[in-house]
Amino acid sequence: MEMCKPGRHPIRGSRDRLPNGGCRECDREAQAKHRAKRQAALAWIRALEARGVHVDPDDLTLSFGGVTASTEAIADRMVSRWGDLVE
């Protein structure tokens, strides 16, 4: 039986492959990991904001003040910068 490139999942047919040729199950696992990391980052940002700390989405600095930042943008940047620290 054919296996995906990393050798973790069987490839039984075209349904197991993405249009780019990658393994659909490997992609599903990678997306799930990313979502979990992003949710953790969002929870952290919301907890900071609830305590009056502002997180700047451009340089990830923390400040106190009335400026509102997008928690979604900050979470994405945190995952891209430090996502490998959370498993």
N, C-alpha and C positions, 0 to 999 in steps of 0.2 A: 504494500500500500504506500502511496506517495505521502510524504510528510511535508509540512510547511518548512520554510528555510531554517528557522531556529530548531526545527525538529520536535515541536511540542504538540502539534495538532495534525490529525490526518486530513488530507485533501482528497475528498471523494469525488469532486466534480467542480463545475464552474460556480456553484452556489457557495463553495467554501473559499472562493477567491474574490477579492475586490477588483474593480475595473483596472486598477494599476498593477494587478498581479499579486498583491500582498495577501496574506492570510487574513481572512475575515475574523477569525477567533482571536488572533494576536492583536488585531486592531481593536476589537471589542474590549480586551483586557487592558490595553494601553489607555483607551478612553475612560474606562472605569477608574483606573489609577489616577488619571488627571482630574476627573470629577471629584474624587475623594480629597485630593490635595487642595483643589480649588475651594471646596466646601470648608475645609479646615482654615484656609486663609481668610475666607469670608467671615467665619465665626470669630476669628481673632480680630479682624478689622471692626466688626460690629461691637465687640466687647470693648475695644479701645474707644470707639466713638460714643458708646453709652456712658463712658467715664469722662467725656469731654476732650478726648485726645483726637486731634485731626491728623489724618495720614494723607500726605501729598502723593497723588498717583504718579507724578512725573519722576520724582527722585526718592520716593518712599521715606521722606522725612516726617517726623511726628511734630505736631505743634498744637498749641492751644489757641482757639480763636473761632470766629464764626464762619470761616470759609468751608464750604461743603465740597467734598471730593466724591467721585464715583467709587463705591466699594467694589463694584464689579471690575473696574479697570485696575484697582490696586490688587485685588485677588489674582487677576491674570498675571500681573507683573511679578507678584510674589512667587507664584508657581513657576514662572519662567526663570526667575533668578535663583530661587532656593528650593524648588520642587523636589530636587534629588535628595534633600535632607529628610523628607517625610516618606515613609514607605507604608 
